[in-house]
Amino acid sequence: MSRPAVNDLIAFLAVARAQSFTKAAGKLGVSQSALSHTIRGLEERLGLRLLTRTTRSVSPTEAGERLLVSIGPRLDEIESELAALSAFREKPAGTIRINAGEHAADFVLWPVLEKLLPNYPDVNVEIIVDYGLTDIVAERYDAGVRLGEQVAKDMIAVRIGPDMRMAVVGTPAYFAHRPKPLMPQDLTDHNCINLRLPTYGGVYAWEFEKDGRELKVRVDGQLVFNNIALRLSAVSAGMGLAFLPEDLVEAPLAEGRLVRVLEDWCPPFPGYHLYYPSRRHTSPAFALVIDALRYRG
């Protein structure tokens, strides 16, 4: 039996972790057919089937699962050690992959990176916007961004933003024909613009708190989106009420284009944190990005 090449094992790991040839091919920058050919060749050399393929899914066989568990962490360690060699360069260099939600990417990450990166042309940053609670270790991200209360205890967390608040808003024209809600439960009588999140099993329930009392209200309406920009456009057009980060609607509120309700039910909560595994080697490029993003307010 000929020994598998490292690139073949990397290809197998990508498919097994993504459970998709299409997604894995995209991450590796190769065609799906080339990736499928590589996996078939690996299986032939080993004399074992490593992946079970159906028209809808791809999953490791028992042999494939054993290979995934045994070599995955080792190849990750090798990659981490190679990345750490950039410490011997005079200037920070390398690619930093960050997983973040849309709001964090737009309003926390981008304003900092826009100023930082022109001064460090050898540092590359890849930001993947994702509303799911992605496993950054399994998906091989260098770091992720979550709200402080969502960061796992075994991760190193660096605060990169201030405390946040949510706001329920609508246009003056919308409220001209509808009473303003006085309690969160009143929202069930309104046309609300919903958000669909994969981690909440569907449509997100609006979360409120007052005097230690927490409430989650499932609202209904004509519109459901999975991003911020369309929800802001819809509420600005008078299509209903939206539940949005406060900083996103400060300007339209100040200008009278939007009206806020239920403000006393929207207390502050811990803001965004950059997090990463404690065992990760901190390369100069990664340390540079962390220091630039660190919240000093």
ABEGO torsion letter per residue (X at the ends): XBBBBAAAAAAAAAAAAAGBAAAAAAAAGBBAAAAAAAAAAAAAAAGBBABBBBAABBBBBAAAAAAAAAAAAAAAAAAAAAAAAAAABABBBEBBBBBBBAAAAAAAAAAAAAAAAAABAABBBBBBBBABBBBAAAAGBABBBBBAAABBAABBBBBABBBBBBBBBBBAAAAAABBBBABAAAAAABBBBBBBBAAAGEBBBBBBBBGGBBBBBBBBEABBBABAAAAAAAAAAGAEBBBBBAAAAAAAAAAGABBBBGAAABBBBBBBBBBBBAABBBBAAAAAAAAAABBAX
